Amino acid sequence: MESLALFLLLAFGAGLGALYLWTLHLTVASVMATQRPFVLLALSAVFRIGLLLAAFVLLSGMDPARLGALLIGFIAARIVATSLAAERPKARAAGCSIERGS
């Protein structure tokens, strides 16, 4: 049962990582359209980090094994997102379109 719980926490960590990076993407995409980009970036960072820390504390109960599973999932999501972002310019250079809805 404990291994199932750790696997689920790993999946939750990956989901939290995806949510964190998606909100970061939305923030960066919105920076040029705002009058006060620093305020947007600062508030977004506080919101993202606060949400992430609260979720980690609530889901892990501060148990080291559970916290580790969440962190591994979060880092895995970051690695996947980074590799997908690195693929995007290569696909565009080759004439492929990987935009939403294509």
Buried (B, 14 or more C-beta within 10 A) or exposed (E): EEEEEBEBBBBBBBBBBBBBBEBBEEBEEEEEEEEEBEEBBEEBEEEBEEBBEEBBEEBBEEEEEBBBBBBBBBEBBBEBBEEEEEEEEEEEEEEEEEEEEE
